[in-house]
């Protein structure tokens, strides 16, 4: 019996917190090099370290939902990565629940490797977190970001120009 071993997915995460808002960015890269980006606005004010843990945890929860049993995790937070690997101890008690939950999720995923990467190698996740944190509107409206090419390239169907317009109403949450 031959068991086919699937190559692991890659997950890049990043989190950021500002005075009035915070965000998380996660990028999954499949073995076929398909990129799946996710951007989250965090609804609570928090520190940068907590935002980094939030991003990691969101990504791990998504990996579990997608049934990814092999995962390479990359992040640019030395603190979070080294606490996960056990080389740094947790000195801030408020970070302990995040570390414990992340370790629990890692156990559920299965085969996980964790590695620190320089910020330059985490650009996609960083761009998503900047997007999420800058779109945190004061009244907590949700903004849907869509990618669309509305005018076909000139070499394809020059005579059949069809314009598509999509309008999304921002949903407002009551807090």
HELIX and SHEET records of a PDB file:
HELIX    1   1 UNK A   48  UNK A   65  1                                  18    
HELIX    2   2 UNK A   78  UNK A   85  1                                   8    
HELIX    3   3 UNK A   93  UNK A  109  1                                  17    
HELIX    4   4 UNK A  119  UNK A  122  5                                   4    
HELIX    5   5 UNK A  123  UNK A  134  1                                  12    
SHEET    1   A 5 UNK A  35  UNK A  42  0                                        
SHEET    2   A 5 UNK A  22  UNK A  29 -1                                        
SHEET    3   A 5 UNK A   9  UNK A  17 -1                                        
SHEET    4   A 5 UNK A  70  UNK A  75  1                                        
SHEET    5   A 5 UNK A 111  UNK A 116  1                                        
END                                                                             
